[in-house]
Amino acid sequence: MQGTYLLSTLLIISFILWPEETADALTTVSVKIQIYFINLRLRWAAWRMYRSLVKICKEVGFPAPGPFVFIDLWDRESLD
């Protein structure tokens, strides 16, 4: 409980002394957390689709696809 009070106090003091820098830091942390969870959801969806593709290939008699490979969002090339 004391840690929560300490963190809240430090955050308030930080906002008072450096409002723009603190807002930028909190925004950066928030965006990184969102990207991390989006990446996890995409990985899970891609793995489920891969498993269903393997199952369909096995049922139809086609050879199994290659191993599952997922490239994280931050490792992908941009489309620019």
JOBEL-V552467 format. One record per residue. PSI is psi as a letter, one per 30 degrees, with the letter a starting at -180 (none if undefined). NEAR is the number of other ideal C-beta (glycine too) atoms within 12 Angstrom. D_FIRST is the distance of its C-alpha to the first C-alpha in Angstrom with 1 decimal. Layout:
PSI&NEAR&D_FIRST / PSI&NEAR&D_FIRST
//
This chain:
e&7&0.0 / e&8&3.8 / e&9&5.4 / e&10&5.3 / e&11&6.7 / e&12&8.8 / e&13&10.1 / e&14&10.9 / e&14&12.6 / e&16&14.5 / e&20&15.6 / e&15&16.9 / e&14&18.7 / e&19&20.1 / e&18&21.4 / e&12&23.0 / e&12&24.6 / i&16&25.6 / e&15&25.5 / e&12&28.0 / e&14&26.7 / e&19&23.1 / e&15&24.4 / e&15&26.6 / e&17&23.9 / e&18&21.7 / e&14&25.0 / e&14&26.0 / e&15&22.8 / e&14&23.1 / e&16&26.8 / e&16&26.4 / e&14&24.0 / e&15&26.5 / e&19&29.4 / e&17&27.8 / e&15&27.4 / e&17&30.8 / e&21&32.3 / e&17&30.8 / e&16&32.3 / e&20&35.6 / e&20&35.8 / e&16&35.3 / e&15&37.9 / e&20&40.3 / e&18&40.0 / e&16&40.7 / e&17&43.8 / e&21&44.9 / e&17&44.8 / e&16&46.8 / e&20&49.3 / e&20&49.8 / e&15&50.4 / e&15&52.9 / e&16&54.7 / e&14&55.0 / e&11&56.4 / f&11&58.9 / g&8&60.0 / l&12&58.9 / l&10&57.5 / k&17&53.7 / l&17&52.0 / l&10&50.7 / l&9&47.3 / k&18&44.1 / k&12&43.0 / k&20&40.2 / k&13&39.8 / l&15&36.3 / e&21&36.2 / f&14&35.7 / f&11&38.7 / k&13&41.1 / k&8&43.9 / l&7&43.8 / g&4&46.7 / none&4&47.7
//
